[in-house]
């Protein structure tokens, strides 16, 4: 019985307290709170167009490189044959100078980079792996591992993702057959400056 009375008292206190707090809170918020807006900006010297210039001046890969601006930043797509033999996961010796150049560019920017490996639908058939996803994940990991261990890129600014055949190179950019097999270096560089509604 005492417990019941105690619970009823607490309930009554709660009701009285809530009546005195809630209206005040609602009134304060409606009168004083500004409209919530936000900006996603980066340093002026690191806009996507400037980053693209930095890559294009230092990497001369002809038709093996394509730049695409997307909402999350700049995608630098390079044919996977620059880095790996067909179906293999061992970095080509010739790719190491390219990775060294990419590492130097990444070190000059205060940006994160996602290394995303993509394959064609049958790339894994010449490999020791059972799926394209597995092959692409290992390849992305090997590039990140090299950039961190050999080129000393900050490990907090770089990560690896394997997409297998699930992100074909088409839609809003010129389609190139060989570019399904590619490594995307995605420089995360959000430039939206309008209010977020």
Protein Blocks (a to p, Z undefined) as FASTA:
>chain_A
ZZmmmmmmmmmmmmmmmmmmmmmmmmmmmmmmccddddddddfklgfklmmmmmmmmmcg
hjmbccdddfklccddddfklmpcehiabdcfklmmmmmmmmmmmmmpccdddddddddf
klmmmmcbfbfklmmmmmmmmmmmmmmmmnopafklgccddekjmlccehjbccdfklmp
ccdddddddfbfbdcZZ
